[in-house]
Amino acid sequence: MTAPPISRDPAAGRIVVEGLTKQFRSVRAVDQLSFTVEPGSVTGFLGPNGAGKTTTLRMVLGLVSPSAGSATIGGQPYRQLAAPSHAVGAALEASSFHPARSARNHLRVLCIAAGLPVGRADELLGLVGLTDAARRKVRGYSLGMRQRLGLAQALLGDPAVLILDEPANGLDPEGIRWLRGLLRHLADEGRTVLVSSHQLNEVQEIADRVVILSRGRLVRQGTIAELTAGTDRVVVRSPDPARLHEAVARAGGDVTPLDATGMQVRGLDAAQIGHVAFTEGIELHELSARRTDLEDLFFELTAGGPR
Ligand SMILES: Nc1ncnc2c1ncn2[C@@H]1O[C@H](COP(=O)(O)OP(=O)(O)OP(=O)(O)O)[C@@H](O)[C@H]1O
């Protein structure tokens, strides 16, 4: 791919969402939502089904009018951008292609419409790994292949900002690895990459930062390391759980019983708990440190699930 003329001004590709709200009759799909997405990183936009992710992305792209608040890209609402297809590339749905057209023809038509050389179509098909299937009709494409085609379409105008709704849907583990590499490469070139998903394990592999949404509201934003910091815990088991519980609590551990013999401890590490048990002469049957991953955190933060 040719080197993109990405602006060096970091504000140019910044997405700023402020107080964004969307009311659909009785449903408040997005509620006073504020967050920022910075260039040069891959940001995961996370939330359970119905959390309001797609509605937010559609507002950022000027496809849905907000009931209140604003969304800007480089300081401008999408509809006021001077060259929107160069500024922003988006893939919101994987199925909106003419079924009887080949991927190659589909992209060539778009190139012509956008005043780009048709050779760009083949360049993009190569980039998304569709060269071998380029002349086949889209009707026969798998969901993963449609995702790749959607990504190629989003990249057509060499955009500084890339917005992808559930791009990993339908991709196999190899495809997800490929997507991660491509998005990382695009972010390293200085682009802003915003990727929505309800699949936590996928986002954990793909994104540097996350914005977590639940019931239309922001619950957290930050790097994955920031969000999981200080939440590690130790699982410990003993045939004498009552004594262990008491001894660990006395040493400053925050203990939550798990079952008849096990408990979870925060505030002390495994070595400290082992030491307490040793000095108190308490037998242990398990002592294991558990790192909190994004998935644990997500369930904690969005408890209640879909509306
Ligand atoms: N055009 C619409 N009219 C009425 N309600 C809508 C409309 N679009 C979305 N909603 C509602 O707004 C809420 C948020 O939907 P949205 O599609 O934005 O969530 P999402 O986080 O993208 O979910 P998913 O992961 O399932 O795609 C849902 O309750 C949905 O039913």
The ligand as an ORCA input file, in Angstrom:
! r2SCAN-3c Opt
* xyz 0 1
  N     -33.601      2.526     14.368
  C     -33.885      2.119     15.605
  N     -35.122      2.274     16.121
  C     -35.423      1.892     17.377
  N     -34.534      1.334     18.222
  C     -33.283      1.140     17.774
  C     -32.889      1.538     16.452
  N     -31.555      1.219     16.300
  C     -31.174      0.671     17.456
  N     -32.190      0.630     18.351
  C     -32.134      0.122     19.728
  O     -31.076      0.804     20.384
  C     -30.383     -0.062     21.257
  C     -28.896     -0.079     20.899
  O     -28.734     -0.754     19.657
  P     -27.332     -0.860     18.907
  O     -27.572     -1.618     17.646
  O     -26.723      0.483     18.795
  O     -26.485     -1.733     19.927
  P     -25.127     -2.540     19.695
  O     -24.312     -2.304     20.896
  O     -24.554     -2.167     18.377
  O     -25.628     -4.036     19.681
  P     -25.063     -5.324     18.851
  O     -23.788     -5.741     19.508
  O     -26.172     -6.317     19.071
  O     -24.910     -4.892     17.435
  C     -31.067     -1.420     21.146
  O     -32.016     -1.522     22.193
  C     -31.741     -1.333     19.813
  O     -32.885     -2.166     19.786
*
